[in-house]
Amino acid sequence: MMNDALYKALIKDISHYIKSESNINLITKAYIVAKEKHLGQMRKSGEPYITHPTAVARILAELEAGPQTLVAALLHDTVEDTDYTLEGIEKDFGKDVASLVDAVTKLSKLQFKNSLQTDNQQKMLLAMAKDIRVILIKIADRLQNMRTLDSMAPDRQIAISKETLDIYAPIAHRLGLFRWKAELEDRALRYVHPAMYYKVSNLVKAKKVERESNINNVIDYIKELFKESDLTNFEIKGRIKNIYSIYKKMTKDMRDFEDIYDLLAVRIIVDKVETCYQSLGIIHAHFTPIPKRFKDYIAVPKPNLYQSLHTTVLHSDGTLFEVQIRTKEMDKVAEDGIAAHWAYKENKVYSKEKEQFEMMSRLKWYADLLRMTEDKDDQGENSEEFVETVKTDIFSANVYVFTPKGEVVEIPSGGTPIDFAYKIHTDVGHKMVGATVNNRIVTLDYELQTGDVVAIKTNKNSSGPSEDWLKIAKSAHARHKIKGFINKSNYEYTLANGKELLDKELLMNKKEDVITDEWVRQNFEKISITNLQDLYLEIGKGNVSTKTVLNKLMPEISKEQLIQRQIERTQRQLTATSDTGVIIEGLTTPQIKLANCCTPIPGDSISGYVTKGSGIVVHAQHCINLQQYDKNRLIPAYWGTNINRKYATWIKIKGTTRNGLLTEIIQTANSSGIAIAEVSAITSHELESIIKLKVTLKEKRELDLLILNIQKVPQVYYVEREII
């Protein structure tokens, strides 16, 4: 073994942090087994296959990965490509190594031909949640493959490179593995967009001497400034952005190569945090800082634990460059990500569970991923929904806002207070009635910006999210929670509403307590309704009308009599009920009335207008009159829950003048479970009639369903809500 160059290179890489003889022997044994099992196998490049797993292990050694991880890296292709079995690995190297090899083997079989193959993406995400070491091995495996991609056929080069950009580079970024991420992106870009790769590469090379000269001059100047301030324990070095980052800024932001501010960067590494801020003061005192280009990632670290001060400044010679200031420990994390925190140290007890716990405690997004995997089955998500949630809420999230207590919350770009509320807790989202940003009241569709301080107003009497929220929420997590609430509420509401409608109808006709499960089965079994609860549900859905039930109980009553009874009863209910069901925060018994112009109903977004001497008039926010009022006299208003009244509103219907159209429309309203308070029919000319119905209902969802059902009536042109 001593003459084996691959083996010697591997041992040299790990010898600075793994010194235990037993660990060295374990790794040596794994190398020998891998070499024997892959004997005679060659890579596309023509090299012996053992070069690949050894290179993967050496990449992981850069992160100071533990012995078990290195052994699994050496053996990761043996089960798939040789006669070595998982049982053999477990016998020779233990259950932990066998588990790692098994997981990596399964991931190796996944092919991500395009971003729509969500089943495979889901498996990778779930594997990452189960044991983070699996993904570290897999990313190292992909990095080594990208380094030898020249030997592959062109179509495979492009497919593997696209997969790298879609899947592996974003995961490396989230883990803080910036060196790996940058190399994966640059190598992938070379095959996916070769023209742009070489264009950017040539631009960088063309200016290399000039830029290096500029950077060296700046570094020398900063060193002199630091010495004058008695700073001695520091290191300064320059860097140029990786090719893919420059490419993204040139294409996505439509910027010229010369206009990329942070193309040149000076990195200052000092011994302690206080010196970071002292160094920043010196830089700003001698260079001109560019407005809005300063970021303090020390006070507010990125979700992948990255910490540094960033500022872009202008040199006296007109050169723009970025300055990054951090401690040695921060620099280590910036290079190696989370691995910098749990690099292997001998004589320290290690376990998969301990490493997972440390990942959760340090990386909030990883804790979110674990929570999502646990919630997945409870939410009933399919693979597409699960992957969408992770990609949108974790991999694409890049807006950082604060709670009033200063805690950082990460939401997707374009996120709103709704996304923030559901990120805090599901109940906070369900009970939200408003939000403030930086102590200013905002609408629920307000687009949050990094640095905003967000406070959510909740009310235990809130009726919960509406379907309108689905159009506002940007995070998949929030949308899934809202859909779940609405689906559950719809079922419970539909059931209760169907029971209420039938009970009232039976009471009015003195037929209460006469309908049983057996009666329902005898009369409705043909349409698959076999018990009373099924009947309630179908009435609530509008599939069966109470009129139909009464006709079976009381066939002698005519349709006209039933409609007239309903209108009379509805008018009495409207006259008897005065409670608006509207809540004004801070007021216990306000004088409130609903505006006649827009007739707001629960489900409408509403605002209160403080009148002079007439209390508060509540308008729907779409009301034209509301837009003309004094904004200073508008106050937030919300619908309460458990409202025991119904609300009147008008709908306008246009259709032909055919006989029976009005009767059919009224019957459709009855079938939808909607009570009619008033009917007027106006014929505008010989070929068209306009019908107006004043209906009473509990909330906007009922109105939307009614309009949808009436639109289905033959020879109805259109239906709309009537605003007086």
Secondary structure, DSSP 8 states (H G I E B T S, - for coil): -TT-HHHHHHHHHHTTT---HHHHHHHHHHHHHHHHHTTT-B-TTSSBTTHHHHHHHHHHHTTT--HHHHHHHHHTTHHHHSS--HHHHHHHH-HHHHHHHHHHHHHHT---SSTT-HHHHHHHHHHHHH-HHHHHHHHHHHHHHHHTGGGS-HHHHHHHHHHIIIIIHHHHHHTT-HHHHHHHHHHHHHHHSHHHHHHHHHHHHHTHHHHHHHHHHHHHHHHHHHHHTT--SEEEEEEE--HHHHHHHHHHS---GGG-GGGEEEEEEESSHHHHHHHHHHHHHHSEE-TT--EETTTS--TT----EEEEEE-TTS-EEEEEEEEHHHHHHHHHGGGGTS---TTS---HHHHHHHHHHH-HHHHHHHHHHHHHHHHT--HHHHHHHHIIIIISEEEEEE-TT--EEEEETT--HHHHHHHH-HHHHHTEEEEEETTEEE-TT----TT-BEEEEE-TT-----TTHHHH--SHHHHHHHHHHHHHHHHHHHHHHHHHHHHHHHHHTT-TT---HHHHHHHHGGGT--SHHHHHHHHHHTSS-HHHHHHHH-TTS-HHHHHHHHHHHHHHHHHH-----EE-TT-SS--EEE-TTT---TTS-EEEEE-SSS-EEEEETT-HHHHTS-GGGEEE-EE-SS----EEEEEEEEE---TTHHHHHHHHHHHTT-EEEEEEEEEEETTEEEEEEEEEESSHHHHHHHHHHHHTSTTEEEEEEE--
